[in-house]
Amino acid sequence: MRRSPVVPALAAVAVLLPLLGAAPSAGRPSAPPPAQEDRLQRAFAAASAEYHVPQSVLLGVSYLQSRWDAHAGAPSVTGGYGPLHLTDARTALAGASHHSEGTEDPRGDDARAPLHPAAPARQPADLPARLSTLPRAAELTGLSPEALRTDAAANVSGGAALLAAAQRDLGEPLSADPADWYGAVARFSGAEDSATAAAYANDVFEVIRAGGRRTTDAGQRVALAARPDVEPDVSQLARAGLRAASAAGTECPKSVSCEWLPAPYEEFGDGDYGNHDLGNRPAAQRIRYIVVHDTEGAWNGVLDMVQDPTYVSWNYTLRSTDGHIAQHVKAKDVAWHAGNWYVNAKSVGLEHEGFLAEPDAWYTEAMYRSSARLVKYLSKKYDIPLDRQHVIGHDNVPGTTTATIPGMHTDPGPYWDWRHYFELLGRPFEPTAAKRSGVVTIRPDYAANRPEYTGCETRGEPCATHGSSAVRLYSDHDVNAPLIRDVGLGTTPTTGVNDLSSRVSTGQQYAVADRWGDWTAIWYLGQKAWFHNPRKSPAAVPASGRVITPKEGLESVPVYGRAYPEKAAYPADVPAQAVSPLPYRMLAGQKYVAGEKVPGEYYYAVTFDEASHRVVVGEDLYYEIQYGHRVAYVRAADVTLSTER
């Protein structure tokens, strides 16, 4: 016999009162408050007992959604709140306008007219069920939507109520055995197909088997005891009423859910075509980069756009709520996504559903894990090193010429957790040298590192306090000193969330220029740039690495935004592309961390007919370097290479 939802609602409120900090009843002695740092663990226990959901299931689901973080009640990039990521996208995104972060031409090819596509829709007119689970949780618990959004204990109760409701809908008992909850967990994902739901549930049970403990962003200590013996009843999925999905045609690992939604390769008059170029990678040219983006639009709207031949393209889109992946462009072909044709021709682009800073952005663990599995798969298949010279953000892609620098995009922004991402990739950023080495790897504590940003929703207004992967740079060892200026932007540096002029990001490596107490200076954009790096809470760790400096006798050398061949390398039927230096210089005595040494290369592909496509490779060699927040290139003939340890 099913219980009325009102009964658990009233009981849940009673159980949650001490956790929520409500006053005790009159005439009763007040019980001592629970240890502040254990309140969230107690909330999981209380919700588990009230809704008869195994605590391990509740903790496993919550970890995959938020890693148990509450984010101070701020919504995720798709409108999910609290440790259980209860979604209320309509409230989270209400009234928000598109967050402009650049005016770049996604193709970035001087041989063609620039493209300036319209922004995708922030949210669809009709929200799918996965984006409105919080109102349903409010119905089941009797708790207010506001409490479910802002109070972690109430949010956990709402998640437990949703799981219990899913279990009952499947006709399954409210069992104490976590193995009996596979179907309910799959349904909780909000996925519409069985493959995605299964991938999500498999991840949750992987968490349950492994166990774990961590201190959350709110200082809460949460632990999940390992249950390596749990083998869930996967047959429940067949009764979940989800559609079948096929991964046919995709280039994805088997550990993720993936579908083929092709971007069209079509002509549409006047010699124009879209929305990508056919290629023959890696046979004709090596894939060197994986570029991480965020969509700045909602899932359905973004998929509509990538399937429009007049729009632009990328290789994969990843969904926030459950980590589902859609592939649009084969790896052999060249998508139009990075704003730099040299990078496009040598990269795979991954768009992650979300917004850089509207609302106060955070990304789900489900999407981080799915993305990391995809990147590891691509890395192994195409021999792409797993480091920050090769796995880069869109915000690390350089402008191609001086004119394009101000319009380059800035996603995924300072709230993308690069440190956690590389831990999932199996390549954590660890010290690799002695304390006083000549190279550092930027590595702040994401949760504790909370630099102030402005302009997330209203120009000039402070963004909500939030963990960040980025570290701010100053012109002297003083937080009151002016911020570092980027001459390519030509603007006064600010704390704006899209202003990259004076910040570095986790995993990036720089040559040390100086030290002063708790401060470290690096060579950055041709300047000595300082950041606070106290011993007790370091923002960087020592590293060894290859560095380059101008050859002896040269006062400075030019810096480029692409590694193009010399004019003599082009055949008669391919127009030579300009080798245009950027408005930056590498000065004598300065050092910059070097990546690969590569030949100048250009992919000529300006027509629908592949017969005219050519890969031009020159004799000039270049080093990729970490020059500022973005990477850059210098001619190998202009510099000397050495190793810092």
WOHU-V963931 format. One line per field, one symbol per residue. phi: phi as a letter, one per 30 degrees, with the letter a starting at -180 (. if undefined). psi: psi as a letter, one per 40 degrees, with the letter a starting at -180 (. if undefined). A space follows every 50 residues. Layout:
# WOHU-V963931
phi->???
psi->???
This chain:
# WOHU-V963931
phi->.dddddddddddddddedddidddddicddddddeedcddeddddddddd chceeddddddddddbhidchhiddddbiccidchdcbddddceidcddd blbddedicddbddcbddddddbddcddedcbddedddddciddeddddc cdddddddddddddddddddicddddceddcddddddeeidcbddddddd ddddddddddilaacddcidcbbbddbdddbdddddddcdicddbcceid cbdddbcbbcbdddcbdbjhicaacabdbbddddaddcbcccbcdhaded ddddddccddccbadbbccddbidbcccbdddccdcbcibdddedbbccc ccelbeabdedbcddededddddddddddddchcdcbddccbdedcdddd beddedcddbddidcdddddeddddibddcdbadecddbbcdaddedddb ddbbidbbeidddddadadcbdcbdadadcddddccdddibddbcedccc dbacbejdcbddcabahdcbcbdahibdccbdbdddbdcabdbcldbbbe eejcdabdbbcaccddedddddcbddcdccdddbbccejdbbdccdcbdd bbcdacbdddecdbccbccdcbcdbccbdcdabbdddcbccbccb
psi->hiiheddddddddddedddeeiiiiieihhihiihdeedddddddddddd efhhdddddddddddefeieffeiiaeffiiadefhhgddddehehihgh eifihddfheeiiiigiiiiidiidhhideefdddddddddeiiddddde hddddddddddddddddddefiigiehddeeddddddddeieiddddddd ddddddddddaiiihieeehhhihhhgeehhigeedddeefiiiiiehei giieeihhihghhigiififeiiifaiiafieddiihdihhhiidfiidd dddddeeheeaaiidihhiddeeihhhdhiddihigdeehddddefihhh hhhaidehahhiiidddddddddddddddddefhigieedhiideehiid iddeddeiieieaeehgdddddddeegigiheiidfieiihhgihdddhg ihiieddhheiiiihiiieihihieigheeiiihhhdddfihiieidehe dfiiihdiiihhdiihbeihiihhfeihhiihgiddgieiiiiiihiiii ihehdiiihieigiiideehidehhhihghiifiihiheiiihibihiih ihhhgeidhedehihhhadhiihhigdadiiaiihdeeihhihh.
